[in-house]
Amino acid sequence: MNEPDKRLSKPKGHRIVLEEMASGSLRPDVPCRFMLSLIICLLCLFSLGQSQVPPSVSYCSGQQYSFKDAIDTQYCDNFYYLWTAPAGSSINEKKCTFTWIAPDVTSPTLINISLLVSNKYLLSCNSRDEIEITVYPLPAVSLTPDEVEVCKGQSAVLTANTARAFCPGLLTYRWYRDGDLIEGAESSIYNADTSGIYRVEVTCSGTGCSSSSSARVIVKNCGPLTITCPDDIEICNDSGENFATIIDLGTPKTSDPQATVTNNAPASNQYPIGKTTVTWTAKDDAGNEASCDQVIFVENCNRLVLELKKITLNTTVKRGEEIHYVITLCSPEGITFSNIALWDVLPPGVELVSVYPEYTSSASLSSTITWDIGTLKSGECKEFYVVIRIPIVDVNYDMEHSVQGEGFVNVHNDYNTHQGPESVINCAYAKADLVETISSCASSRVVDPGTELKRREFGSGTYESEELTRMRTENKSIKSVSSLSAVRQPTTFDLPGGGSIAYGTKWTEKSKGINTITGATMNEEYTFANKIDKNRSIELYENGSTMKTEVEFEGTGHIGVLKKEAPDSHPKVKPAYEGIEDYVGGFKVYEMVDEYGSSVQSNKSVTGYGYVAVDKRVKDSQRTYESGTGSYKSNEIIETLTNYIAKNINLVHGPTNYSYTSDVAVNQDMKWNEGMWSKSGLLRGGDIFKDPSNCGVPVNKAVNGSPPVSYISERYSTLDYLKKEFIASGLNEMNTNASFSGIADYSVKSMGENHTDKIVNDERYVGQYDITRKVLITGGSKYDRPHLTVTKEGNFTTKWFNRTNAQVADYVITITNDGNRPLAPIYIRDVFPPGTEYIGSSIRPSSLSKTEVNWTLTNLGVGNTIEIKLELNVTEYAPDNVVNRVMVCGMNGEYCVSAAAYSALESGSLGCYQPEVIVDKTAELDALDPTLIHYTIQVRNNANTTVAATLTDTLPARLTFLNASREPNKLNGLFLEWIVLDLKPKDVVVIEYLARATMDGSYVNTVHLDASAVDGTGYDTVDASARVDVRNAGAAPKTTRYGGWQPPNWNMTSPDEGITIELSPDEDLV
């Protein structure tokens, strides 16, 4: 069969589809599709197919669309196409595509588009189809105003005005600036504050038809015209030239972007060596001008130069300390300089200590030193050394005065022991033939923290004041004792010529002590007072500060105390102590605050009526607070070292009123709130966790090895009355006896190691209650009786003391209550080694002499540990072996629980004397119980000096310590230690202790003695051993030395440590 002619072949049907959308809102992927009606042409021997009618699609007025026949484009040339459409149609008989622009309409309009397709080779074979579409009108929009100018900082309001016409939905808005979409701008109004071309596009959501309108916004600077120059330029000259070429000087900034900017830069862009000033000028349309200068500095980098460098070996110094300078002068490679002069200009107010090499001349030893060097060869360098000192200037000031009278008073007193300068800058200069003078400087910061006292008084009425003040810069001390009695009343002062001045000011008294050495501030203020009766003393010095005040006032009162964690701590670091007290009304206050080293002690007693707000914190570990109005009585003691807080408080609610001035009076009626909490660790999400950081309060280790992470709190709120006695003996203990009407909340939380042993206890009481509570959280006592453990560690360091770099012995005394009873008070005595002197400690001594220091602590709870830091100056008269001893006594009722420790430091070559301390040890079985062993240790001092001794005794395995005639200072399993601090010449110490054997065998153990002469003349070590045979313990001797194997029972004993095989006495000792 012959194949048909391809010219007569075509697809089964023709369809009109939307080829592309030139404009408008229809998506290209939404075609207008339908099938042409197909005419079956039997003569053509093929079928045109069946026409399909697509869904109706919307079209927008004025938009351009393209349609095409859906057949394969390779067959288009085989047909004639006749497209028919109303206005806007474009007919192309030879193409299967049709471009059409929708007519402008004011309402939805139906449009018919038809297509007639004929076969070129058989015209009678044709097909016709048509589509019906709806054309919708565009939303009319106009943007007003179409052009606007606004000042910088203001905005132009652009409004899209729309004629809705036909829209079967909502109108949506999109805003553009300079063609970029503005995110979030979707309303008919937009506030434009930036210059640009703004366009709004409005779309009908029901038809997708949209139109747009544009406006221009100009933002200009309406203030004075300003101009900012580019940065100054420093540059080297061009190689071999006496100028530098600079093409780009930078771009200036003007307040008016439309302003015209010019400058007077050289047209050649060449700038001579030295300084050139380029002036930039801006001019706006109104004729206003502004200018600025840019400096161009061209350095002759090709000139011959010496190399001069001066450094200081002390970047920070203290007054009286030497500052060492090194001056280095060099000649570069390939150049020899002659007639070189070097001179050093000393800063004013310093002392010249030494110069090397010797200077050639000097205008004055305190100003300029000159060296005539002569010639420096190529690559040669010379060094010069200068040592200066900032002199110590001692200022003593004493003032005593007394004032009594009636009228107006204004007092302004400031005292400061800090002395300048803050820094010392020393410069050296050099010159040579054909070389300009060069210089080099070095700077040292002067560290001279001091103390400061500020005092202010003013008011009108009767006035009586006495003051005694003393200031010494030598030890940075300021001490002021004052008394004040002032009653407010109006006063009048007559002026010449019949005039007068009337005063009616209420009294103000303020004093602030600042100790930058210890990081403490103490502030006391009484303002708007009708009367003040006050006795106050404040003392500031290099180791601490003390404030004592006894005042009765009617007005407002404020007492604030701050002690930083360290003197240079950042403000965000939690302070070691912070106390804030505010009072309004009539009150009588006694308060003593003492900060010394790193500790703070506070003692307060207040009674009165009015408004009260008190808030005190110890680091981030404790807080006590109360606030409200009415009757107030409080006695309070705080000791930060031991975290001891005791408070006896009585509160009764009542309204209060106070007149600050004749025009201002304040009524207050606040029920009382009071509370206290202690914590170790971090409180997060209602649970307490161990603090992994090093900031805040260190979490001490409990005596059984578990960290005492705990939180104990009590809070009273909405109180009508409260009567309460309260003691917190540490972070883990709180005892309360309270009677109240209001709301009480109690909370106890504790977490053991690895989140074990968790305790959560929360209680609330609402109403009137009498409550007694005692809370104690410990890890378990190490001893079943009252006991203290003391250790002492020391080391040598260097510190600026007594105006010299002195050798200092730093000690840390650690005291732990590892017994089962809290001890109070705690007495501590430290005996100085000979040739040493006290510098300071972390807490204030209760007494101090040349040979010893004593401290007294209020309390030490069970499981609590404290550290005391001690500094001693080791003078040239100190022995080579520095022995420092400490004794501690903790009171348990009338019974003293004692402990001791000592430290021996070698400060030089130590001579060892012959053994002159004798130790003997014996062991005997008990006559009635053969498993009990009686040990006796005898120590005899045959030396001619007192010694401090440590006896260490390790019991053999399978022995159990029972008791001793002298309590061991340390007991850890089988390890026993006794401290003997003052074994005088020829004295004998006898220690007896009892142990029980749990296995048969021969037990041998050794006691070791370390003895140091307290006068530092030498030391001695001695060992003594004792052996005893146990045969009736009921258990055969065993050894673990050889795994599971045991030796035959041939009258042998276990070879474990302390138990030996019966071979010979020598082998037993080995």
Order of alpha helices (4+ residues) and beta strands (2+ residues): beta-beta-beta-beta-beta-beta-beta-beta-beta-beta-beta-beta-beta-beta-beta-beta-beta-beta-beta-beta-beta-beta-beta-beta-beta-beta-beta-beta-beta-beta-beta-beta-beta-beta-beta-beta-beta-beta-beta-beta-beta-beta-beta-beta-beta-beta-beta-beta-beta-beta-beta-beta-beta-beta-beta-beta-beta-beta-beta-beta-beta-beta-beta-beta-beta-beta-beta-beta-beta-beta-beta-beta-alpha
